[in-house]
Amino acid sequence: MSQEVKVGLALGGGVARGIAHVGVLQALEESGIPIHIVAGTSAGSIVGALYAAGLDPWLLERVARELNWRGLVRLRLRRDGLLDAEGLEQLLRGNIGDLEFSQLRIPFAAVACDLLTGEEVVFREGRVAPAVRASASMPGVFLPVRMGARLLVDGGIVNNVPVSVCRAMGADYVIGVDLNRPRDRLRPPRNLLHILLYTLALLQRPQIEASLAQADVAIRPDLSEFSVVELERVSEMVEAGRRATFAAVPRIRADLERLRAGRAATRTLS
């Protein structure tokens, strides 16, 4: 039996707060925590795809500094959505090319939802960019993505922190990252977008808590002062991700050492 413990990283959705995932990755790398499997939903799928393709977390921070909504989305006043996220696909292709999942350096999965059936759709093959776009297509805001008979929207509806997907991909130890830690009191919504986001967050909360309960460790950065549509405060959000991760590193190291020791003992006895 191999002594290697496969570590999975489940990156949750959170719109612009997804920038905090970059800090999580930086802290894990600085701490020598290996990542063998990545699964992401929505913003987590964007960061996860870039990382799995080989972009290091410090390069990801530079990419984040160049983001703006004008480059990512275009206004489309249609019955099925307001914004076209074609720019998101362009962002991915511009940084990693039009890769297939099989070409990624780290096994990666993107989670979307079939709007017609309510089924979770886990992408692990085919082209990465369209799958990530589907995973991040928040219903009512972004246009759904049609793939064959499926009409796909944001995977956060069904699995916002995809711990279960990491397990299915063979992870022995899963780190779950949640960007939507509950706050005591929310600011009153200022517009329709805020109302939609607040409503989605309320609906997601039970399944997020259930997912985190399945993780070996949960990392939950304090992002309460950041708007979910704010792309400008990159350094601060990255630092929030780093801070929460470094706080969890001692436990992660202890857990991994215990798992490795257990495997070594089992191998010796056999």
C-alpha positions as CSV (number, residue, x, y, z in Angstrom):
1,M,0.0,0.0,0.0
2,S,1.3,3.4,-0.9
3,Q,2.1,5.7,2.0
4,E,1.2,8.8,0.0
5,V,-1.9,10.5,1.3
6,K,-3.8,12.1,-1.6
7,V,-4.9,15.6,-0.5
8,G,-8.0,17.1,-2.2
9,L,-8.9,20.8,-2.2
10,A,-12.5,21.8,-2.5
11,L,-12.8,25.4,-3.6
12,G,-16.2,27.0,-3.0
13,G,-18.1,29.7,-4.8
14,G,-18.3,33.3,-3.8
15,V,-18.2,35.5,-6.9
16,A,-15.4,38.2,-6.4
17,R,-14.5,36.7,-3.1
18,G,-13.0,33.8,-5.0
19,I,-9.9,35.9,-5.0
20,A,-9.3,34.7,-1.4
21,H,-8.7,31.2,-2.8
22,V,-5.4,32.6,-4.2
23,G,-4.3,33.3,-0.7
24,V,-5.3,29.9,0.4
25,L,-3.2,28.3,-2.3
26,Q,-0.2,30.6,-1.4
27,A,-0.3,29.6,2.2
28,L,-0.6,25.9,1.4
29,E,2.4,26.0,-0.9
30,E,4.4,28.0,1.6
31,S,3.6,25.5,4.2
32,G,4.6,22.5,2.1
33,I,1.1,21.0,2.0
34,P,0.8,19.0,-1.2
35,I,-2.4,19.2,-3.3
36,H,-3.1,16.2,-5.5
37,I,-6.8,16.8,-6.5
38,V,-8.8,20.0,-7.0
39,A,-12.6,20.4,-7.3
40,G,-14.2,23.8,-7.7
41,T,-17.6,25.4,-7.9
42,S,-18.2,28.8,-9.5
43,A,-15.4,31.2,-8.5
44,G,-13.7,28.1,-7.0
45,S,-13.7,26.4,-10.4
46,I,-12.0,29.5,-12.0
47,V,-9.2,29.6,-9.6
48,G,-9.0,25.8,-9.5
49,A,-8.7,25.4,-13.2
50,L,-5.9,28.0,-13.5
51,Y,-4.0,26.4,-10.6
52,A,-4.5,22.8,-12.0
53,A,-3.2,24.0,-15.3
54,G,0.1,25.0,-13.7
55,L,-0.2,28.7,-12.8
56,D,1.4,29.2,-9.4
57,P,-0.6,31.2,-6.7
58,W,1.6,34.3,-7.0
59,L,1.0,34.5,-10.8
60,L,-2.7,34.0,-10.0
61,E,-2.6,37.1,-7.8
62,R,-1.2,39.1,-10.7
63,V,-4.0,37.7,-12.9
64,A,-6.5,38.8,-10.3
65,R,-5.1,42.3,-10.3
66,E,-6.0,42.7,-13.9
67,L,-9.6,41.6,-13.6
68,N,-12.5,43.9,-14.2
69,W,-16.2,43.2,-14.9
70,R,-16.1,45.0,-18.3
71,G,-13.6,42.4,-19.5
72,L,-15.4,39.4,-18.0
73,V,-19.1,40.1,-18.9
74,R,-21.3,41.9,-21.4
75,L,-24.8,43.2,-20.9
76,R,-27.4,41.0,-22.6
77,L,-31.0,42.0,-21.7
78,R,-32.6,38.6,-22.4
79,R,-35.3,36.5,-20.7
80,D,-32.8,34.0,-19.4
81,G,-30.2,36.3,-18.0
82,L,-28.6,39.8,-17.9
83,L,-24.9,39.1,-18.5
84,D,-23.0,37.1,-21.0
85,A,-19.8,35.6,-19.5
86,E,-18.0,34.9,-22.7
87,G,-15.2,37.0,-21.3
88,L,-14.6,34.4,-18.6
89,E,-13.8,31.8,-21.3
90,Q,-11.5,34.3,-22.9
91,L,-9.7,34.8,-19.6
92,L,-9.1,31.1,-19.2
93,R,-8.0,30.6,-22.8
94,G,-5.7,33.6,-22.6
95,N,-3.9,32.2,-19.5
96,I,-3.9,28.5,-20.1
97,G,-5.0,27.9,-23.7
98,D,-8.0,25.9,-24.8
99,L,-7.0,22.9,-22.7
100,E,-8.8,19.6,-22.2
101,F,-9.2,18.3,-18.6
102,S,-6.8,15.5,-19.5
103,Q,-4.1,18.0,-20.2
104,L,-4.2,19.6,-16.7
105,R,-1.2,19.0,-14.4
106,I,-3.4,18.2,-11.4
107,P,-6.7,16.2,-11.6
108,F,-9.5,18.8,-11.6
109,A,-13.3,18.9,-11.6
110,A,-15.7,21.7,-12.2
111,V,-19.2,21.5,-10.7
112,A,-22.3,22.9,-12.5
113,C,-26.1,22.3,-12.2
114,D,-28.5,21.1,-14.8
115,L,-31.3,23.7,-14.5
116,L,-33.9,21.4,-16.1
117,T,-33.3,18.4,-13.8
118,G,-31.6,19.9,-10.7
119,E,-28.8,17.4,-11.1
120,E,-25.2,18.0,-10.2
121,V,-23.0,17.9,-13.2
122,V,-19.3,17.2,-12.6
123,F,-17.0,18.0,-15.5
124,R,-13.8,15.9,-15.6
125,E,-13.3,15.6,-19.4
126,G,-13.7,17.8,-22.5
127,R,-12.7,21.4,-22.7
128,V,-12.0,23.2,-19.5
129,A,-13.1,26.8,-20.4
130,P,-16.7,26.1,-21.3
131,A,-17.1,23.8,-18.2
132,V,-15.8,26.5,-15.9
133,R,-18.1,29.1,-17.5
134,A,-21.1,26.8,-16.9
135,S,-20.0,26.3,-13.3
136,A,-19.9,30.1,-12.7
137,S,-23.2,31.0,-14.5
138,M,-25.3,32.3,-11.7
139,P,-28.9,31.9,-12.6
140,G,-30.9,35.1,-13.2
141,V,-27.6,37.1,-13.6
142,F,-25.5,35.2,-16.2
143,L,-26.9,33.5,-19.3
144,P,-27.1,29.7,-18.8
145,V,-24.7,27.5,-20.8
146,R,-26.2,25.0,-23.3
147,M,-24.3,21.8,-23.7
148,G,-26.2,19.2,-25.7
149,A,-29.6,18.6,-24.0
150,R,-28.4,20.3,-20.8
151,L,-29.0,23.8,-19.7
152,L,-26.3,24.5,-17.2
153,V,-26.0,27.1,-14.4
154,D,-23.9,27.8,-11.3
155,G,-22.9,24.6,-9.4
156,G,-23.3,26.4,-6.1
157,I,-27.0,25.6,-6.3
158,V,-26.3,22.0,-5.6
159,N,-22.7,21.7,-4.3
160,N,-21.0,25.0,-3.4
161,V,-18.0,23.4,-1.6
162,P,-17.5,20.2,-3.5
163,V,-15.9,18.0,-0.8
164,S,-17.9,15.0,-2.1
165,V,-16.4,15.4,-5.6
166,C,-12.8,15.4,-4.2
167,R,-13.7,12.1,-2.3
168,A,-15.1,10.6,-5.5
169,M,-11.8,11.5,-7.3
170,G,-9.8,9.6,-4.8
171,A,-8.8,12.1,-2.1
172,D,-7.9,10.6,1.2
173,Y,-7.9,13.9,3.0
174,V,-10.0,16.9,1.9
175,I,-9.6,20.6,2.7
176,G,-12.8,22.5,2.2
177,V,-12.7,26.2,1.6
178,D,-15.9,28.2,2.2
179,L,-16.0,31.9,1.2
180,N,-19.5,32.6,2.6
181,R,-19.0,32.4,6.3
182,P,-22.3,33.5,8.0
183,R,-22.3,37.0,9.4
184,D,-24.3,38.2,12.4
185,R,-26.0,40.9,10.3
186,L,-25.9,41.7,6.6
187,R,-26.1,45.2,5.2
188,P,-29.4,46.0,3.6
189,P,-29.3,45.0,-0.2
190,R,-28.8,48.0,-2.4
191,N,-30.1,46.6,-5.7
192,L,-31.7,43.6,-7.4
193,L,-28.3,41.9,-7.8
194,H,-27.7,42.1,-4.1
195,I,-31.2,40.6,-3.4
196,L,-30.4,37.7,-5.8
197,L,-27.1,37.1,-4.1
198,Y,-28.5,37.2,-0.6
199,T,-31.3,34.8,-1.5
200,L,-28.8,32.4,-3.1
201,A,-26.6,32.5,0.0
202,L,-29.6,31.7,2.2
203,L,-30.5,28.7,0.1
204,Q,-27.0,27.5,-0.1
205,R,-26.3,27.6,3.6
206,P,-27.6,24.1,4.6
207,Q,-25.8,22.3,1.8
208,I,-22.6,24.2,2.5
209,E,-22.7,23.2,6.2
210,A,-23.4,19.6,5.2
211,S,-20.4,19.6,2.8
212,L,-18.0,21.1,5.3
213,A,-19.0,18.5,7.8
214,Q,-17.6,15.9,5.3
215,A,-14.3,17.7,5.0
216,D,-11.3,16.8,7.2
217,V,-10.7,20.5,7.8
218,A,-12.6,23.6,6.8
219,I,-11.0,26.9,5.9
220,R,-13.4,29.9,6.2
221,P,-11.7,33.2,5.6
222,D,-13.4,36.3,7.2
223,L,-14.6,38.1,4.1
224,S,-17.4,40.0,5.7
225,E,-16.1,43.4,4.8
226,F,-15.8,42.6,1.1
227,S,-18.7,42.8,-1.4
228,V,-19.2,39.8,-3.6
229,V,-18.9,42.0,-6.7
230,E,-15.7,43.8,-5.5
231,L,-12.7,43.0,-7.7
232,E,-10.5,45.9,-6.6
233,R,-9.2,44.8,-3.1
234,V,-7.1,41.9,-4.3
235,S,-4.3,42.2,-1.7
236,E,-6.7,42.3,1.2
237,M,-8.8,39.3,0.0
238,V,-5.6,37.3,-0.7
239,E,-4.3,38.1,2.8
240,A,-7.6,37.0,4.3
241,G,-7.3,33.7,2.6
242,R,-3.6,33.4,3.7
243,R,-4.5,34.2,7.3
244,A,-7.3,31.6,7.6
245,T,-5.1,28.9,6.0
246,F,-2.1,29.5,8.1
247,A,-4.3,29.1,11.2
248,A,-5.4,25.7,9.9
249,V,-1.9,24.5,8.8
250,P,-0.9,22.9,12.2
251,R,-4.0,20.7,12.2
252,I,-3.5,19.8,8.6
253,R,0.1,18.8,9.2
254,A,-0.8,16.7,12.2
255,D,-3.6,15.0,10.4
256,L,-1.4,14.1,7.4
257,E,1.4,12.8,9.6
258,R,-1.1,10.6,11.5
259,L,-2.5,9.2,8.2
260,R,1.0,8.6,6.8
261,A,2.1,6.9,10.0
262,G,-1.0,4.7,10.0
263,R,-0.3,3.6,6.4
264,A,3.4,2.9,7.3
265,A,2.3,0.7,10.2
266,T,-0.2,-1.2,8.1
267,R,2.4,-1.8,5.5
268,T,4.9,-3.1,8.0
269,L,2.3,-5.5,9.5
270,S,1.4,-6.8,6.1
